[in-house]
Amino acid sequence: MSAPIQKSASKRKAATQVVTANRLIDGVVVYLDADGGWSDRIGQAVVLEADADIEAALATGQKAVEAQIIVEAYAIDVARDADGALRPLRLREVIRAFGPTVRDDLARSVAA
């Protein structure tokens, strides 16, 4: 049985995404904001929908990697909740954004 063929990034329709990474100095999860800086709150992330915008944001991330500000910038799919808050679509990214799925006392506040 052969593996499914994956579409190249240039052939895919762009999804609503944000760029995330980990800050090098302390390992905190960060998101690229509209000013080109890095925020530890997903709600402050710049939302990207066009392929060209995603590519440009990833290039900004690569420059921050080279400047030793962050580690491994990549784009993740997100959606807006009914209240307008950004929510990652994959469980791994939900945990990175908001904290563990157990022990609510360890969860990160979404306010900010």
N, C-alpha and C positions, 0 to 999 in steps of 0.2 A: 504494500500500500504506500503510495507516494504522499509526501507532505503537501498540504495545500499551498498554492501559489499566493504569495503576498504581493499586494499592489505596492508599487514604489510610492514614496512620499509625494512625488510630483503628480501622480495619477489620482491620489486620494482627495476627496473633498475635505477642506479644512474644517476642523471641529472648533468649538469654543474651548480655548486653552489658556493656561497661564504657564509661566516658566518658574521652575522651582530648583533649589539646590540646597546645600548645607553650607553654612558659614564656616570658614576654615578655622577661625580662632577658637570657636567653642562648640561647633557641631550643630548649632541650632538650625532648624529648617527655616528657609527664607524663600521669598517670592519676589520676582522682579516687579518693581512698581513703575508708575507712569513717568517718574523722573529719572529712571535708569538706575535707581538705587535698589537696595534689598531690604524688604520688610519681613518681620517674623509673623505677620498677620496676613492670611490669605485674602481677607476682605480688602486689603490695600493693593492687591496685585493688579497689574494691568491686564485686562481681558483682551485676548487676541483671537481674531476669527479668520483673517486672510492669510494665505500661505506666506506671502511676502512679509507680513508683520511678524509671523512666527519665526521665520528665518532670521529676520533682523534682531528679534529678541534673543534668539539662541546665539547669534554673533556677539551680542552684548554680554551674554553669559560667558562665552568663551574668553572674551577680554578680561572679565572678572576672574576667571580661572587662572589665566596667565598672570594676572596681577596678584594672585594668591589671596583673594578676598573670599572666594567660594570654592566648593568642590562640585564637579559634575552637574552642570546645569542641563535640565531637560524639560520638555513641555509635557503637561498633563491635561487630560480632558476634564472640564468642569461644567457644571450647570448652575443655574440660579434657582434657589428655593423659592417657595411662594412669597416669602418675605424679602426676596431680593438678595439674600446672602449667597456667596459662592460656596459650592460644595463639590469636592472632587468626586469623580464617578467610580474610581477604583478604591477598594477597601484599604489597600496599602497607603494610598495618598490621604484618605480620611484619617487614618491613624497618625500619619505624619503631621497633618494639619491640626487635629483636635485632641490627640492623645489616645491612650489605650481604650479598648472597647469594654473594659471592666474597670471597677473602682472609679466612679464618677469624680471622686475627690482628686484624682490625678489628671483629669481632663483639662485642656487649655481653654481659657475663656475666649469666646468668639468676638467679644466686644473689643473695639479699638478702632 
